[in-house]
């Protein structure tokens, strides 16, 4: 229930459900990582940074849970979405477990949003070095350079992406119509059911 409410941006309702759940702690029910992922997601989606910090401390200091990577990821996402990129970076660098590429990619995306070119370059290079075939890291790093009007760097990153075979996969969709499944690529004009206009 908490995770579902959080996923739909109903943070107040999700946190209310969590407070109701805490009444059962006396009876031996203890919230686990999944519950707190929902709680932290609720905070993240609605910018409740102080609440997120509070619940993270609750997890670690009161319930003493052994945290999974997803819990750390929620906290990084919360801070990054709020524009607290330096705090998010400090959080990642001081984690007791090795951060995974998803956490670094979250920070890279935040650097793009906040226009943090130097930090974005550092994180982007780290991600590309760890996974040279992941196209998304090149695209975001290239966008960061583009926002800073560093066109030579945009070109360099794009060339690097092509040279390493990390080409961006076209988006696609499936639809079922009249008992048949149709597969569409983004911008496709060759499908048999595409309406063709005679107008110029």
C-alpha positions as CSV (number, residue, x, y, z in Angstrom):
1,X,0.0,0.0,0.0
2,X,2.8,2.4,1.0
3,X,4.8,1.7,-2.2
4,X,1.7,2.0,-4.4
5,X,0.7,5.4,-2.9
6,X,4.3,6.6,-3.3
7,X,4.5,5.5,-6.9
8,X,1.5,7.6,-7.7
9,X,2.8,10.7,-5.9
10,X,0.5,10.4,-2.9
11,X,3.2,11.1,-0.4
12,X,1.0,12.3,2.5
13,X,-1.2,9.2,2.2
14,X,1.8,6.9,2.0
15,X,3.4,8.5,5.1
16,X,0.0,8.3,6.9
17,X,-0.1,4.6,6.2
18,X,3.4,4.2,7.6
19,X,2.4,6.0,10.8
20,X,-0.5,3.6,11.1
21,X,1.7,0.7,10.5
22,X,4.1,1.8,13.3
23,X,1.3,1.2,15.9
24,X,1.8,-2.5,15.3
25,X,5.5,-2.5,16.2
26,X,4.6,-3.2,19.8
27,X,3.0,-6.5,18.6
28,X,6.2,-7.6,16.9
29,X,5.7,-6.2,13.4
30,X,8.8,-4.4,12.1
31,X,9.0,-2.5,8.9
32,X,11.6,-3.8,6.5
33,X,13.6,-2.4,3.6
34,X,10.7,-2.6,1.1
35,X,8.5,-0.5,3.4
36,X,11.1,2.1,3.8
37,X,11.8,2.2,0.1
38,X,8.1,3.2,-0.3
39,X,8.4,5.8,2.4
40,X,11.6,7.3,0.9
41,X,10.1,7.3,-2.6
42,X,7.1,9.2,-1.2
43,X,9.5,11.8,0.3
44,X,11.5,12.0,-2.9
45,X,8.6,12.5,-5.3
46,X,7.2,15.4,-3.3
47,X,10.5,17.0,-2.1
48,X,10.1,16.2,1.6
49,X,13.9,16.2,2.2
50,X,13.8,16.6,6.0
51,X,11.2,13.8,6.3
52,X,13.4,11.6,4.1
53,X,16.4,12.3,6.3
54,X,14.3,11.5,9.4
55,X,13.0,8.2,8.0
56,X,16.5,7.2,6.9
57,X,17.8,7.7,10.4
58,X,14.9,5.7,11.7
59,X,15.9,2.8,9.5
60,X,19.5,2.9,10.5
61,X,19.5,4.0,14.1
62,X,16.1,2.9,15.5
63,X,15.3,-0.3,13.5
64,X,19.0,-1.0,12.7
65,X,18.1,-2.5,9.4
66,X,20.8,-4.0,7.1
67,X,20.2,-1.7,4.2
68,X,20.1,-2.8,0.6
69,X,21.4,-0.7,-2.3
70,X,17.8,0.4,-3.2
71,X,17.5,2.1,0.1
72,X,20.7,4.1,-0.5
73,X,19.4,4.8,-4.0
74,X,16.2,6.3,-2.7
75,X,18.1,8.7,-0.5
76,X,20.4,9.7,-3.3
77,X,17.4,10.3,-5.5
78,X,15.7,12.4,-2.8
79,X,18.7,14.6,-2.4
80,X,19.4,14.9,-6.1
81,X,15.8,15.8,-7.0
82,X,15.9,18.5,-4.4
83,X,19.0,20.0,-6.0
84,X,21.3,19.0,-3.1
85,X,23.8,17.4,-5.4
86,X,26.9,18.0,-3.2
87,X,25.1,16.4,-0.2
88,X,24.1,13.5,-2.4
89,X,27.7,13.1,-3.6
90,X,28.9,13.1,0.0
91,X,26.3,10.5,0.9
92,X,27.4,8.2,-1.9
93,X,31.1,8.6,-1.1
94,X,30.5,7.8,2.6
95,X,28.3,4.8,2.1
96,X,29.4,1.6,3.9
97,X,28.9,-0.4,0.7
98,X,30.3,0.2,-2.8
99,X,27.8,2.3,-4.7
100,X,26.4,0.8,-7.9
101,X,26.3,2.5,-11.3
102,X,22.6,3.4,-10.8
103,X,23.6,5.8,-7.9
104,X,26.3,7.4,-10.0
105,X,23.9,7.7,-12.9
106,X,21.3,9.4,-10.6
107,X,24.0,11.9,-9.7
108,X,25.0,12.4,-13.4
109,X,21.3,13.3,-14.2
110,X,21.2,15.7,-11.3
111,X,24.4,17.4,-12.6
112,X,22.6,17.9,-15.9
113,X,19.6,19.5,-14.3
114,X,21.7,21.7,-12.1
115,X,24.2,22.6,-14.7
116,X,27.2,21.2,-12.8
117,X,29.6,20.7,-15.7
118,X,32.8,19.8,-13.9
119,X,31.2,17.3,-11.5
120,X,29.1,15.9,-14.4
121,X,32.3,15.4,-16.4
122,X,34.0,13.6,-13.5
123,X,31.0,11.3,-12.8
124,X,30.3,10.8,-16.6
125,X,33.9,9.6,-17.1
126,X,33.7,7.3,-14.1
127,X,30.4,5.7,-15.5
128,X,31.8,5.4,-19.1
129,X,34.9,3.7,-17.7
130,X,32.9,1.2,-15.7
131,X,30.5,0.4,-18.5
132,X,31.6,1.6,-21.9
133,X,28.6,0.1,-23.7
134,X,25.8,1.9,-21.8
135,X,24.5,4.6,-24.2
136,X,22.6,6.6,-21.6
137,X,25.8,7.8,-19.8
138,X,27.2,9.2,-23.1
139,X,23.9,10.9,-23.9
140,X,23.7,12.7,-20.6
141,X,27.4,13.7,-20.5
142,X,27.0,15.0,-24.1
143,X,24.0,17.0,-23.0
144,X,25.9,18.5,-20.0
145,X,28.6,19.7,-22.5
146,X,25.9,21.0,-24.8
147,X,24.3,23.1,-22.0
148,X,27.7,24.6,-21.3
149,X,28.2,25.2,-25.1
150,X,31.3,23.0,-25.1
151,X,30.7,21.8,-28.6
152,X,34.1,20.1,-29.1
153,X,33.4,18.0,-26.0
154,X,29.9,17.2,-27.3
155,X,31.5,15.9,-30.5
156,X,34.2,14.0,-28.7
157,X,31.7,12.2,-26.5
158,X,29.4,11.4,-29.5
159,X,32.4,9.9,-31.4
160,X,33.5,7.9,-28.4
161,X,29.9,6.5,-28.1
162,X,30.0,5.4,-31.8
163,X,33.5,4.0,-31.6
164,X,32.6,1.9,-28.5
165,X,29.5,0.6,-30.1
166,X,27.2,2.2,-27.5
167,X,24.6,3.3,-30.1
168,X,21.3,4.5,-28.6
169,X,18.5,1.9,-29.2
170,X,15.4,3.4,-30.9
171,X,12.3,3.5,-28.7
172,X,9.5,1.1,-29.6
173,X,6.0,0.1,-28.6
174,X,3.7,-2.9,-28.9
175,X,0.0,-2.8,-29.6
176,X,-2.6,-5.5,-30.1
177,X,-5.2,-4.8,-32.7
178,X,-7.7,-7.3,-34.2
179,X,-5.9,-10.2,-32.5
180,X,-2.5,-9.3,-33.9
181,X,0.5,-7.8,-32.1
182,X,2.1,-4.9,-33.9
183,X,5.6,-3.6,-33.2
184,X,6.4,0.0,-33.9
185,X,9.8,1.8,-33.8
186,X,9.9,5.5,-33.0
187,X,9.4,7.5,-36.2
188,X,8.7,4.4,-38.3
189,X,6.9,5.0,-41.6
190,X,7.2,1.6,-43.2
191,X,4.6,-0.3,-41.2
192,X,1.7,-1.6,-43.3
193,X,-0.9,0.2,-41.2
194,X,0.8,3.7,-41.3
195,X,-1.5,6.3,-42.7
196,X,0.2,8.1,-45.5
197,X,-0.8,11.7,-46.3
198,X,-0.9,13.0,-49.8
199,X,-0.5,16.5,-48.6
200,X,3.0,18.2,-48.7
